[in-house]
Amino acid sequence: MATTYSGLYLEIRRRLKAAGDIASDLAARELVCAGAGKSKEALFRDGNLYVPAEIEKQVCGLLQRHLDGEPVAYIIGEWEFYGLTLAVSPSVLIPRPDTETLVDRAVEYLRTLEPCRVLDLCAGCGCAGLAVASQVPDAKIVLADISDAALKLCSRNIWSNSFSGRVVPVNADALREPDRRIGMFQCVVCNPPYIASEEIASLDASVRDYEPRLALDGGADGLDFYRAIASKWRVALYPRGRIFFEVGINQALPVGQILRENGFGEIESYEDGNGVRRVVSAIRYPDIG
């Protein structure tokens, strides 16, 4: 039966709600836009037009993939974060609202500084570093990740969001000491893998079966990356420079202790919108002697 774009959107939303999708409005809009090859503005404009049968079939095919567990972001190949449209793939984590707290706090700090260099370590698609770049126009940003596939996405997102010349991707392993050629930074932001290895099997299937384990697995207790970065990467941070970590539930205290043991001080933690201590920040104290 013929339907309009508005009618198709409402039907997709209804089916998603019935399946328990808590973000049914957003998911329905993105799936219809992707299947129809329309922008959000065009979907609204064309709401009363009838949908060709082939496009309806394409949208329903995308819906079924999502109902089978595949995240919408991977189906459509992009996701919005902090006002930016970013290319994503199963090679990287999907940007989440949790990470907005990391960006918020880093931006607040960076606006108190002169023009500076910022490192986004374990960058994935580059969401945190690019969001910082969008809010702090005089900052120079390095997006560092060990995954070549992630760095390709970083390059694409740098270009598509017009940050070429101010943001650069670099291959780097967060678990090893940095190449000194990477230089030094006034600020480091980092959303590392922080899920304990044995907990990965209990994650929601949309995460466990689709998102890269490399970006999830933080070792036996989930803290391996915090230990390595605090001890090995402090040399890339100027004395009195500040690091901002995203952390998992109940990790703020142990991460703060790791930082304290590695020559950091003035440690602070910040809640996300759900009341979870989601970000830990600290200043690198100058070396003595």
Backbone torsions as a table, in degrees:
resi	resn	phi	psi	omega
1	MET	NA	135.5	-177.3
2	ALA	-64.1	141.8	178.6
3	THR	-140.5	157.1	176.5
4	THR	-87.3	169.4	176.4
5	TYR	-62.1	-38.7	177.3
6	SER	-64.4	-41.2	178.5
7	GLY	-65.2	-38.9	178.5
8	LEU	-65.1	-43.7	177.3
9	TYR	-58.0	-46.0	-178.2
10	LEU	-64.6	-37.5	178.7
11	GLU	-68.1	-42.6	177.6
12	ILE	-62.5	-42.6	178.8
13	ARG	-62.5	-41.8	179.5
14	ARG	-60.4	-43.7	-179.0
15	ARG	-67.8	-35.8	177.6
16	LEU	-68.2	-42.5	177.2
17	LYS	-60.7	-42.0	-179.9
18	ALA	-63.3	-28.1	179.1
19	ALA	-86.4	-1.4	176.9
20	GLY	88.7	16.6	178.3
21	ASP	-73.7	115.9	-175.9
22	ILE	-75.9	-14.0	178.6
23	ALA	-115.0	44.5	-172.3
24	SER	-63.5	-35.5	180.0
25	ASP	-61.6	-50.9	-179.1
26	LEU	-65.0	-46.1	-177.5
27	ALA	-62.5	-43.0	-180.0
28	ALA	-62.2	-45.1	179.7
29	ARG	-60.6	-46.3	-177.0
30	GLU	-66.9	-38.5	-179.3
31	LEU	-68.4	-41.3	178.7
32	VAL	-66.8	-42.9	178.3
33	CYS	-60.3	-44.0	-178.5
34	ALA	-66.0	-45.6	-178.4
35	GLY	-67.4	-31.6	-178.7
36	ALA	-92.6	-10.3	-177.2
37	GLY	67.7	35.7	-177.9
38	LYS	-117.4	151.2	169.7
39	SER	-76.6	167.9	177.2
40	LYS	-60.8	-39.2	-179.7
41	GLU	-65.2	-41.6	-179.5
42	ALA	-68.6	-35.1	177.9
43	LEU	-62.8	-43.1	178.3
44	PHE	-65.5	-43.3	-178.6
45	ARG	-62.7	-39.1	-173.7
46	ASP	-96.8	16.7	-174.2
47	GLY	-54.3	-32.9	-177.5
48	ASN	-91.8	-0.2	177.9
49	LEU	-82.1	151.0	178.9
50	TYR	-80.1	145.3	-176.7
51	VAL	-89.7	126.5	173.5
52	PRO	-58.6	145.9	-176.2
53	ALA	-57.3	-38.3	-178.1
54	GLU	-65.8	-39.0	178.6
55	ILE	-68.6	-41.3	176.9
56	GLU	-58.8	-40.4	178.3
57	LYS	-63.5	-42.0	179.0
58	GLN	-62.7	-44.4	-179.9
59	VAL	-63.0	-43.0	-179.9
60	CYS	-65.5	-32.9	175.1
61	GLY	-65.1	-42.2	176.4
62	LEU	-64.1	-40.6	177.8
63	LEU	-58.7	-44.8	-178.2
64	GLN	-63.3	-38.9	176.5
65	ARG	-58.6	-42.3	179.1
66	HIS	-68.4	-41.5	177.5
67	LEU	-63.2	-26.5	176.9
68	ASP	-79.5	-5.8	173.8
69	GLY	121.3	-14.4	-176.7
70	GLU	-71.5	128.8	179.8
71	PRO	-62.1	143.6	-179.6
72	VAL	-56.9	-40.2	-177.3
73	ALA	-58.4	-39.9	179.3
74	TYR	-73.7	-32.5	178.8
75	ILE	-65.0	-44.5	-175.3
76	ILE	-92.3	-14.4	174.9
77	GLY	81.9	12.4	178.1
78	GLU	-159.0	164.5	177.8
79	TRP	-155.3	151.9	179.2
80	GLU	-93.1	137.8	177.5
81	PHE	-147.9	124.0	175.9
82	TYR	55.1	35.8	178.7
83	GLY	83.6	1.0	-180.0
84	LEU	-106.9	143.9	171.8
85	THR	-95.8	119.4	-173.1
86	LEU	-120.3	135.0	173.2
87	ALA	-69.9	135.8	176.9
88	VAL	-134.8	163.6	176.0
89	SER	-155.4	171.9	177.6
90	PRO	-63.3	-0.2	175.6
91	SER	-80.4	-13.2	-176.2
92	VAL	-136.8	159.0	172.4
93	LEU	-66.6	150.4	173.7
94	ILE	-78.0	129.0	178.2
95	PRO	-57.2	137.8	-176.2
96	ARG	-125.1	158.0	177.5
97	PRO	-57.9	-28.7	178.0
98	ASP	-52.1	-39.7	-174.2
99	THR	-74.2	-14.6	175.2
100	GLU	-62.6	-32.5	177.7
101	THR	-64.3	-40.1	176.2
102	LEU	-59.7	-46.5	-179.5
103	VAL	-66.1	-45.3	-179.1
104	ASP	-53.3	-47.9	-175.3
105	ARG	-71.4	-38.5	177.9
106	ALA	-65.3	-42.7	-179.9
107	VAL	-63.1	-42.8	178.6
108	GLU	-57.0	-42.1	178.7
109	TYR	-70.0	-45.9	-174.8
110	LEU	-65.1	-29.0	179.2
111	ARG	-70.0	-8.9	176.0
112	THR	-92.4	-3.7	-174.1
113	LEU	-106.2	163.9	167.1
114	GLU	-72.4	171.5	175.7
115	PRO	-48.0	133.7	-171.4
116	CYS	-147.4	175.0	176.6
117	ARG	-104.7	138.4	-179.1
118	VAL	-126.2	136.6	177.2
119	LEU	-109.8	125.0	169.6
120	ASP	-101.2	103.1	-175.9
121	LEU	-95.7	139.7	-169.9
122	CYS	61.4	53.1	-166.4
123	ALA	-71.1	-27.1	-175.0
124	GLY	61.7	-124.5	178.3
125	CYS	-79.8	-2.4	178.7
126	GLY	91.5	14.6	-170.4
127	CYS	-60.2	-44.8	-176.7
128	ALA	-67.6	-48.9	-178.4
129	GLY	-63.9	-39.4	179.8
130	LEU	-70.4	-35.8	175.4
131	ALA	-64.0	-40.9	175.6
132	VAL	-60.9	-44.3	179.6
133	ALA	-59.6	-35.8	-178.8
134	SER	-70.2	-23.4	-175.7
135	GLN	-103.8	-18.7	-178.1
136	VAL	-126.9	84.3	-169.5
137	PRO	-62.2	-22.3	-178.1
138	ASP	-96.5	7.6	178.6
139	ALA	-88.1	143.1	171.6
140	LYS	-100.6	130.6	-171.0
141	ILE	-119.3	136.9	170.6
142	VAL	-113.8	126.3	176.1
143	LEU	-101.0	114.6	-174.3
144	ALA	-116.1	131.6	177.7
145	ASP	-155.1	155.6	179.5
146	ILE	-85.9	-17.2	-174.7
147	SER	-89.0	122.6	176.6
148	ASP	-63.1	-36.9	178.8
149	ALA	-64.2	-39.7	177.2
150	ALA	-64.2	-41.9	-178.3
151	LEU	-66.2	-31.7	175.0
152	LYS	-64.4	-40.0	176.7
153	LEU	-66.5	-39.4	176.1
154	CYS	-57.4	-47.0	-179.9
155	SER	-60.3	-42.8	179.1
156	ARG	-63.2	-41.8	-177.7
157	ASN	-72.9	-32.1	173.9
158	ILE	-61.0	-48.0	-177.9
159	TRP	-66.8	-47.0	-174.1
160	SER	-68.0	-23.1	179.2
161	ASN	-104.3	12.9	172.3
162	SER	62.8	42.2	176.7
163	PHE	-108.7	10.9	-179.7
164	SER	-58.5	136.4	-179.8
165	GLY	94.1	-20.6	180.0
166	ARG	-115.7	-20.4	178.8
167	VAL	-128.1	133.8	-179.5
168	VAL	-133.1	145.9	175.0
169	PRO	-93.0	144.6	-179.2
170	VAL	-140.4	136.2	174.9
171	ASN	-78.8	124.6	-179.9
172	ALA	-157.1	143.5	179.4
173	ASP	-99.8	115.3	-177.8
174	ALA	-65.7	-18.7	-178.5
175	LEU	-87.4	-5.0	180.0
176	ARG	-120.9	161.7	178.9
177	GLU	-62.9	142.2	-177.3
178	PRO	-71.6	149.4	168.5
179	ASP	-65.1	127.3	-176.2
180	ARG	-61.2	-19.8	179.4
181	ARG	-67.6	-14.5	178.4
182	ILE	-69.7	-19.7	177.4
183	GLY	85.4	-166.8	-177.7
184	MET	-121.8	159.5	-170.9
185	PHE	-134.6	149.7	172.8
186	GLN	-83.4	-17.8	-176.7
187	CYS	-151.1	138.5	172.7
188	VAL	-122.2	130.5	170.4
189	VAL	-115.0	141.8	-173.7
190	CYS	-153.1	126.0	170.9
191	ASN	-116.6	84.0	-173.0
192	PRO	-84.1	170.4	170.1
193	PRO	-60.7	129.7	-177.7
194	TYR	-139.8	14.4	175.7
195	ILE	-87.2	130.0	175.7
196	ALA	-61.0	139.4	-172.8
197	SER	-52.3	-43.9	-176.0
198	GLU	-73.1	-13.9	-179.6
199	GLU	-87.8	-12.3	-175.4
200	ILE	-63.8	-36.7	-179.5
201	ALA	-63.1	-23.4	-177.6
202	SER	-93.8	0.0	178.7
203	LEU	-68.4	159.3	174.9
204	ASP	-55.5	142.7	-175.6
205	ALA	-58.3	-32.3	-179.8
206	SER	-65.3	-24.1	175.5
207	VAL	-92.8	-53.3	-175.2
208	ARG	-58.9	-41.6	-172.1
209	ASP	-93.3	-9.6	-174.1
210	TYR	-125.0	-37.1	-176.6
211	GLU	-84.0	150.3	-170.9
212	PRO	-70.0	128.0	179.2
213	ARG	-59.4	-34.0	179.2
214	LEU	-54.9	-32.8	-177.8
215	ALA	-93.7	-1.0	-178.5
216	LEU	-109.3	-41.2	-166.8
217	ASP	-78.6	110.5	179.6
218	GLY	-98.9	16.0	179.7
219	GLY	92.6	-173.4	-171.9
220	ALA	-54.5	-42.4	-179.6
221	ASP	-111.2	6.0	179.3
222	GLY	82.1	2.7	-171.5
223	LEU	-111.5	6.4	-175.0
224	ASP	-56.9	-43.5	-176.1
225	PHE	-70.1	-35.8	178.0
226	TYR	-63.4	-41.3	178.7
227	ARG	-63.2	-47.4	-176.5
228	ALA	-65.6	-44.1	-176.4
229	ILE	-69.1	-42.7	-179.9
230	ALA	-62.6	-34.8	-177.2
231	SER	-89.1	-39.9	-172.1
232	LYS	-94.2	-31.3	-174.0
233	TRP	-98.0	-1.3	178.7
234	ARG	-62.1	-25.3	179.9
235	VAL	-68.4	-18.0	178.8
236	ALA	-88.1	-2.1	-178.9
237	LEU	-109.5	127.7	177.4
238	TYR	-59.9	146.3	170.5
239	PRO	-51.8	134.4	-175.4
240	ARG	74.3	3.7	171.0
241	GLY	-74.0	162.6	-173.4
242	ARG	-121.5	139.6	175.0
243	ILE	-109.1	143.4	177.6
244	PHE	-125.7	117.8	177.7
245	PHE	-107.3	135.5	160.8
246	GLU	-81.1	141.4	-178.8
247	VAL	-133.7	161.9	177.5
248	GLY	-84.6	177.8	179.4
249	ILE	-60.2	131.4	178.9
250	ASN	67.9	17.4	178.9
251	GLN	-102.2	-7.5	-175.2
252	ALA	-60.3	-44.8	-178.3
253	LEU	-66.2	-51.4	179.0
254	PRO	-63.1	-34.8	177.5
255	VAL	-67.6	-40.1	175.5
256	GLY	-59.6	-39.5	178.8
257	GLN	-67.7	-39.6	176.4
258	ILE	-59.2	-44.5	179.3
259	LEU	-63.6	-43.2	-179.7
260	ARG	-60.8	-40.2	-178.9
261	GLU	-69.9	-14.9	-177.1
262	ASN	-113.3	26.1	171.6
263	GLY	85.2	23.6	174.7
264	PHE	-107.2	155.0	178.3
265	GLY	-147.1	-172.9	-177.6
266	GLU	50.5	49.8	-173.9
267	ILE	-79.5	131.8	179.8
268	GLU	-132.9	153.5	174.3
269	SER	-130.9	153.6	-172.8
270	TYR	-135.1	142.0	179.5
271	GLU	-85.3	148.9	171.2
272	ASP	-88.4	-171.9	-177.0
273	GLY	-66.8	-13.3	179.1
274	ASN	-101.9	9.3	179.2
275	GLY	81.1	11.0	177.8
276	VAL	-90.0	134.2	174.3
277	ARG	-68.3	96.4	-167.0
278	ARG	-101.9	-20.6	-177.4
279	VAL	-131.6	135.8	173.7
280	VAL	-119.7	133.0	-177.8
281	SER	-128.1	147.5	179.1
282	ALA	-154.7	157.3	176.8
283	ILE	-101.6	137.4	174.4
284	ARG	-76.7	117.0	175.7
285	TYR	-74.9	146.3	177.6
286	PRO	-60.6	146.4	175.2
287	ASP	-68.4	148.1	179.0
288	ILE	-105.9	130.9	177.1
289	GLY	85.9	NA	NA
